[in-house]
Amino acid sequence: MNIAVCVSHVPDTATRIVIGKDEKSIDQAGVTYIINPYDEFAVEEALKTKEKFGGEVIVISVGNDSSKETIRKALAMGADRGILLKDENPRDSFSIAKALADEIKIQNCELVFMGKQSVDYDNSITGQITSELLGYSCITIVVDLKIENNKIIAEREIEGGKEVVESELPAIITTQKGLNEPRYASLKGIMAAKKKVIEEKPALQTDNLTEVLLMKKPAPKNPGRILGTDSSAIPELVKLLHEEAKVI
């Protein structure tokens, strides 16, 4: 079984983000990049599936040379080889999905894992678009997965609860926290990853369907107010919660 894992190279969530002078992108100075956290669950699940059924785990990423760091992380965890679809230009979810779908088809992968969303844009639609372009089944936000005789039984999160769905291969699975506990890359794995192949090829050129017009930070929170230090402040607090905050 050929198993693909699609990974994103994203800013560390602990990094202080500064909007660039063009007001359409972030200032790259001092920004640390990591593998998208949700994609780590995808890599782990792909490795567990390979350990059960055999085959090959292929890591695919769309981006520039810096994305090799993220691919190498997945290789150190145990993936077999990586593919970098090179593009220096910003891409929207559709354009990324188009490039991924083209490569997945070339690699003849019938099972694809990716995180439920990337933590930079949080669009949470790349997996769904990729599956539509390929004609694959798609199960999103998966927290439990079983595969037997080409049949997939997955538990996924929905608003207010969870649901269990059944599907068949070929399929795309988008992963959520709770599906597994991603393994740490061992020293042996890190050394082995240096020898594994990362194939580079130009990403399929596709026009973006969306354009970033403006980036801005959220408005600062209003400063707090001290109404008093004893029970005499309670009536005023209740009044403000009712009339200003409108929470009661």
C-alpha positions as CSV (number, residue, x, y, z in Angstrom):
1,M,0.0,0.0,0.0
2,N,1.3,3.4,-1.0
3,I,0.5,5.9,1.8
4,A,1.0,9.6,1.3
5,V,1.3,12.2,4.1
6,C,0.9,15.8,3.2
7,V,2.7,18.2,5.6
8,S,2.9,22.0,6.0
9,H,5.8,24.1,7.0
10,V,4.3,26.7,9.4
11,P,5.4,29.4,11.9
12,D,5.8,28.1,15.4
13,T,2.7,29.0,17.4
14,A,5.0,30.5,20.1
15,T,6.6,32.9,17.6
16,R,5.8,36.5,17.9
17,I,4.2,37.4,14.6
18,V,4.7,40.9,13.0
19,I,2.8,41.9,9.9
20,G,5.1,42.9,7.0
21,K,5.2,46.4,5.4
22,D,3.0,45.2,2.5
23,E,0.3,44.4,5.1
24,K,-0.4,41.2,3.2
25,S,2.2,38.9,4.7
26,I,4.2,38.4,7.9
27,D,7.6,39.8,8.5
28,Q,10.0,36.8,8.3
29,A,12.6,38.2,10.6
30,G,13.0,36.0,13.7
31,V,10.2,33.6,12.8
32,T,10.8,30.0,13.6
33,Y,9.1,27.4,11.4
34,I,8.0,23.9,12.4
35,I,6.0,21.0,11.0
36,N,2.3,21.8,11.3
37,P,1.3,20.2,14.7
38,Y,-1.8,18.5,13.3
39,D,0.3,16.9,10.6
40,E,2.4,15.1,13.2
41,F,-0.8,13.1,14.0
42,A,-1.0,12.4,10.3
43,V,2.6,11.1,10.1
44,E,2.1,8.9,13.1
45,E,-1.1,7.3,11.8
46,A,0.6,6.7,8.4
47,L,3.5,5.0,10.1
48,K,1.1,2.8,12.2
49,T,-0.8,1.9,9.1
50,K,2.4,0.9,7.3
51,E,3.5,-1.2,10.3
52,K,0.2,-3.1,10.1
53,F,-0.2,-3.5,6.3
54,G,3.3,-2.8,4.9
55,G,4.0,-0.5,2.0
56,E,5.7,2.8,1.8
57,V,5.1,6.2,3.5
58,I,5.7,9.2,1.2
59,V,5.8,12.7,2.6
60,I,4.7,15.5,0.3
61,S,4.9,19.2,0.9
62,V,4.4,22.3,-1.2
63,G,6.7,25.2,-0.6
64,N,10.3,26.5,-0.9
65,D,13.6,25.0,0.2
66,S,12.9,25.7,3.9
67,S,10.1,23.1,3.7
68,K,12.8,20.4,3.6
69,E,13.2,20.8,7.3
70,T,9.6,19.7,7.9
71,I,9.9,16.8,5.4
72,R,13.1,15.7,7.1
73,K,11.3,15.7,10.5
74,A,8.7,13.3,9.1
75,L,11.5,11.2,7.6
76,A,13.2,11.0,11.0
77,M,10.0,9.8,12.5
78,G,10.1,6.8,10.1
79,A,8.7,7.9,6.7
80,D,10.4,6.3,3.7
81,R,11.0,9.2,1.3
82,G,9.9,12.8,0.7
83,I,8.8,14.9,-2.2
84,L,9.1,18.7,-2.2
85,L,6.8,20.4,-4.8
86,K,8.7,23.7,-5.1
87,D,7.1,27.0,-5.4
88,E,8.3,30.3,-4.0
89,N,5.0,32.1,-4.4
90,P,2.1,32.2,-1.9
91,R,-0.7,29.7,-2.6
92,D,-4.2,29.4,-1.4
93,S,-5.9,26.1,-0.3
94,F,-7.2,25.3,-3.8
95,S,-3.8,25.8,-5.5
96,I,-2.1,23.7,-2.8
97,A,-4.7,21.0,-3.1
98,K,-4.3,20.9,-6.9
99,A,-0.6,20.4,-6.6
100,L,-1.0,17.7,-4.0
101,A,-3.7,15.9,-6.0
102,D,-1.5,15.8,-9.1
103,E,1.4,14.3,-7.1
104,I,-0.7,11.8,-5.2
105,K,-2.0,10.5,-8.5
106,I,1.5,10.1,-9.9
107,Q,2.6,8.2,-6.8
108,N,-0.5,6.0,-7.0
109,C,-1.3,6.5,-3.3
110,E,-4.7,5.1,-2.2
111,L,-4.5,6.3,1.4
112,V,-3.6,9.9,2.2
113,F,-3.2,11.5,5.7
114,M,-3.0,15.2,6.5
115,G,-3.7,17.4,9.5
116,K,-7.3,18.7,9.8
117,Q,-5.9,22.3,9.2
118,S,-2.6,24.2,9.2
119,V,-2.1,26.6,12.1
120,D,-1.1,29.5,9.9
121,Y,-4.3,30.1,7.9
122,D,-6.7,27.7,9.7
123,N,-8.8,27.2,6.5
124,S,-9.4,23.5,7.2
125,I,-10.4,22.8,3.6
126,T,-7.2,21.4,1.8
127,G,-8.0,17.8,2.5
128,Q,-11.6,18.1,1.3
129,I,-10.6,19.9,-1.9
130,T,-7.8,17.3,-2.6
131,S,-10.2,14.5,-2.2
132,E,-12.7,16.1,-4.6
133,L,-10.0,16.6,-7.2
134,L,-8.9,12.9,-6.9
135,G,-12.4,11.4,-6.6
136,Y,-11.4,9.9,-3.2
137,S,-13.5,9.4,-0.1
138,C,-12.8,12.0,2.6
139,I,-13.2,11.7,6.4
140,T,-12.3,14.8,8.4
141,I,-11.3,15.5,12.0
142,V,-10.6,11.9,12.8
143,V,-9.9,10.9,16.4
144,D,-10.1,7.1,16.0
145,L,-9.4,4.9,12.9
146,K,-9.6,1.3,12.0
147,I,-8.9,-0.2,8.5
148,E,-9.8,-3.8,7.7
149,N,-10.2,-5.4,4.2
150,N,-10.1,-2.0,2.5
151,K,-12.9,-0.8,4.8
152,I,-12.4,2.3,6.9
153,I,-14.3,2.8,10.2
154,A,-13.5,6.2,11.7
155,E,-14.7,8.3,14.6
156,R,-14.7,12.0,13.9
157,E,-15.5,15.1,15.9
158,I,-18.6,17.0,15.1
159,E,-20.2,20.0,16.9
160,G,-21.5,18.8,20.2
161,G,-20.2,15.3,20.0
162,K,-18.7,12.6,17.8
163,E,-19.9,10.3,15.0
164,V,-18.7,7.0,13.5
165,V,-18.6,6.7,9.8
166,E,-17.7,3.9,7.3
167,S,-15.9,4.3,4.0
168,E,-13.6,2.5,1.6
169,L,-10.3,3.1,-0.1
170,P,-9.0,5.2,-1.8
171,A,-9.5,7.8,0.9
172,I,-8.1,11.0,2.5
173,I,-8.1,11.2,6.3
174,T,-7.6,14.5,8.1
175,T,-6.3,14.0,11.6
176,Q,-7.2,15.7,14.9
177,K,-5.5,15.7,18.3
178,G,-6.4,12.5,20.2
179,L,-6.0,10.1,17.3
180,N,-2.6,9.0,18.5
181,E,0.5,10.1,20.3
182,P,3.2,11.1,17.7
183,R,6.5,9.3,18.3
184,Y,9.7,11.2,18.9
185,A,12.4,10.9,16.3
186,S,15.2,8.8,17.7
187,L,18.8,9.5,17.2
188,K,19.0,6.6,14.8
189,G,16.0,7.9,13.0
190,I,17.5,11.4,12.7
191,M,20.8,10.0,11.3
192,A,18.9,7.7,8.9
193,A,16.7,10.7,7.7
194,K,19.9,12.4,6.4
195,K,20.4,9.6,3.9
196,K,16.8,9.4,2.8
197,V,15.8,10.9,-0.6
198,I,13.9,14.2,-0.8
199,E,12.9,14.5,-4.5
200,E,12.4,18.1,-5.7
201,K,10.1,18.9,-8.6
202,P,8.2,22.1,-9.6
203,A,4.7,22.2,-8.2
204,L,1.8,22.1,-10.7
205,Q,1.1,25.7,-11.6
206,T,-2.5,26.7,-10.8
207,D,-4.0,30.2,-10.3
208,N,-5.1,31.0,-6.8
209,L,-8.8,31.5,-6.4
210,T,-8.4,33.9,-3.4
211,E,-6.1,36.8,-2.7
212,V,-4.9,38.3,0.7
213,L,-6.0,41.9,0.6
214,L,-5.0,42.9,4.1
215,M,-3.6,41.5,7.3
216,K,-4.2,43.1,10.7
217,K,-3.9,42.1,14.3
218,P,-7.0,41.8,16.6
219,A,-8.0,44.9,18.4
220,P,-6.5,45.1,21.9
221,K,-8.6,44.1,24.8
222,N,-10.3,46.8,26.8
223,P,-8.5,47.6,30.1
224,G,-10.0,46.1,33.2
225,R,-11.8,48.1,35.9
226,I,-11.8,47.7,39.6
227,L,-15.2,48.5,41.0
228,G,-14.4,47.9,44.6
229,T,-12.8,45.7,47.1
230,D,-15.8,44.4,49.1
231,S,-19.4,43.2,48.7
232,S,-20.6,46.8,48.1
233,A,-19.3,46.5,44.5
234,I,-21.6,43.6,43.6
235,P,-24.6,45.6,42.5
236,E,-22.5,47.7,40.1
237,L,-20.8,44.6,38.8
238,V,-24.2,42.9,38.1
239,K,-25.4,46.0,36.3
240,L,-22.3,46.2,34.1
241,L,-22.5,42.5,33.2
242,H,-26.1,43.0,32.2
243,E,-25.9,46.3,30.4
244,E,-22.4,46.5,28.9
245,A,-21.1,42.9,28.7
246,K,-24.6,41.6,28.0
247,V,-23.7,38.2,29.5
248,I,-26.5,38.0,32.0
